[in-house]
Amino acid sequence: MMLADALIVSAILFSIGVVGVLTRRNAIILFMCVELMLNAVNLSFVVFAKMHGVGGHVFVIMVMTIAAAEAAVGLAIVISVFRHFGAVDLQNLKLLRR
Amino acid sequence: MSAVRQAVTSHPLDGSIAEWVWLIPLLPLLGALINGALVLWPRLSRGADHSLEAREAGAASSLAGTRWLTTIVGPGVLLLTFALAVAIFLAMRGAGEMLTPFIRTYASWMPAGSLVIDWGIQLDQLSMLMTLVITGVGLLIHVFSVGYMATDGGFARYFAYLNLFVCAMLVLVLGSSYAVMFVGWEGVGLASYLLIGFWFSEKANADAGKKAFIVNRIGDFGLLVAMFLLFSTTGALDFVGAHAGLAGASPAVFTTVALFLFLGCAGKSAQLPLYIWLPDAMAGPTPVSALIHAATMVTAGVYLIARAATVFAGAPAVSLFVALIGAATALFAATIALRQWDIKKVLAYSTISQLGYMFVAVGTGAYAAGVFHLVTHAFFKALLFLGAGAVIHAMHGAYHHSHQPDQDAQDLRNMGGLRKYLPVTSATMWIATLAIAGVPPLAGFFSKDEILTSVFTRAQGSTLASASLLGLPGSTVLYLIYGVGIVTALLTAVYMTRMMLLAFGGLNRTGERASAGLHDAPAIMLVPMVVLALLTLGGGWLNLPELIPLGPLHLLSSWLDPVSGEASRALGGSLHLDHSTELVLVGTAVAVALLGIAIAVMKYRSPISNKDKAVPDAGVAALLADAYRVDEGLDRTVVRPVYAFSTRVLWQGIDQNIDRAFVSGGRLLSRVAGQAHDALGGGDVGRYAWVIALGVLAVLAAFTVR
């Protein structure tokens, strides 16, 4: 029953990530929550790879690569947002509305 | 017969000038386009001033530059068309006996399933005759109009409409199917509407145009229903195919189709009870009344019945009904004409009355006699209207120059003694008056006499006489119609002589200041009148009866025989009266005409006062002068209730509420949608995230919880 346990852990991690994205306002923490969700998905990929072959592993590598790139771009944006507004609180970022 | 028609592949007219027949309706259309362009040109080049009236008032001078072009193009296209028509006519004469129509199809119009309608032209003896009358009389009236409209600001617009009318009328008579004919039928209605309301800045004129159009809708409804019935019965709408397809149909089909066709004819040709638009149509320029409301358009109904003779021959009761309505109309309108003071109103009611005669003829199956009267009536009534135009032209000019523009230039009480001032007009109009009254040897005598004689002949031993209408034997109905015809002939002589005596006889009542300005019209107006007078003098030779052998006999009847002869014999047989009876009939007709003239001379010898000092009519005279107050009655029983219903219920009740519901409903809807969108959006990324998450949950829930 190792599969089920691993999947439950994955689900818990993902939910924590979702709740974090929904409730926190700080962009950095939001980022960490997104990473948490990605890694939860990675965990379930690995688990399923045990059943269905190496395809899952390939996807995990892909996701990690994309996540690294995304983190780089995202953090750069966060830095420039901080320079511009003096804060990284997402509640203040409503520019799209105007 | 139909099998023979289809089997014939070659035609005597193949390769002759008749191949150019398509140019006949096209030339006037070209004229209409050119003149229409001349109307629009100042608007396009100047742009700002869109009021037609203001433009025409100012355009009288600036348009003088293009006026010569209109003068050439307007009557010019008619001259070309008439020349072509004559050439084709000569080709037909030369081609020998032509038993089948010459049909050319140019393009497909409505290929819809089993309904196939083509743009086609059918040239046969009837359409050829109509084309000659339309282009010939039309040409004369166009020439007259150049003089009559010379000082009018709407010169080019007038000729654009008039050319358009001729084009539509030619499509009407030349169309090879009911559908193509209907295009012309509606086209002449449109041109008539435009020309009745030509001086539309006066509301009464615009209203008269609308009245003509709306009353004609009732008739057109009948024509459309007849076309639907024909198509559903025979599967064809072209004249040849539809009439051949009716061969085995039941009498009920013949009766229904004929009745609905007649409804259309009654509307267009101003028969009871749809005649009410024609007196009002006199609001248009007088040459228009001559061309459209006397010579050509109003005779379209007579043409259609002659064209659909096969249908009417299969329904003797309907034919009797047509003749009866015609007789009733003839008498009814003639009594009204007795007491009209407006010179054009006299002629308008006279036209309705004469159209009644034509319907008597085609109703009794005497199609050739009906068409004969159509042709002679086109000559003498066009002449009378042109004469009235010349009189009005003179009266109007006289009042204008003596600064009395509020005087009525059309009222007979203001005329009198015009013979001295307008000798040519007087002489030509007297010829036409004697013709319409039925004095030999003028055109009207022959045609009216042939109608009355054929009614009398058919009252014994014909299909019509053995048919019955509303329980009355056909024979009785025909004798009744004959009696009505004789009485109407008497009245015709009376009212026409009255009109002439009031206008041209006695002492002048125009007033001293104005009468100095009275003079005959210029030559361009007089020449067409003289030509028409000659035609009126000689028109009877088109169809001489055996009784009066002054030349070749029955030219028109034998010319039309391939078109309507068969149907005519089916209804009337080929009976002949003996000479003595016929002599009595002719003697009666002539005696009645002379009696009518004598009555009018006796009654209108004494001088009357002019309009300002006139004593109002009383009693029966007032009833006749008011045309039996039919318009007032219709106004009370039909127009006002419909108007009230439309205003209260349809407009204020339904229309406005629907407007309100849709406009405020639409406003409310967009506001709610906007607020909803505002609530969902708001630019807050956090809220977007919530919406996405909830959405995902909802989708998952939908998949999980079936």
HADDOCK unambig.tbl for C-alpha pairs under 7 A between the chains (distance, minus, plus):
assign (segid A and resid 22 and name CA) (segid B and resid 686 and name CA) 6.21 0.50 0.50
assign (segid A and resid 22 and name CA) (segid B and resid 689 and name CA) 6.18 0.50 0.50
assign (segid A and resid 22 and name CA) (segid B and resid 690 and name CA) 6.03 0.50 0.50
assign (segid A and resid 91 and name CA) (segid B and resid 684 and name CA) 6.47 0.50 0.50
assign (segid A and resid 94 and name CA) (segid B and resid 683 and name CA) 4.86 0.50 0.50
assign (segid A and resid 94 and name CA) (segid B and resid 684 and name CA) 5.87 0.50 0.50
assign (segid A and resid 96 and name CA) (segid B and resid 683 and name CA) 5.86 0.50 0.50
assign (segid A and resid 97 and name CA) (segid B and resid 682 and name CA) 6.33 0.50 0.50
assign (segid A and resid 97 and name CA) (segid B and resid 683 and name CA) 4.88 0.50 0.50
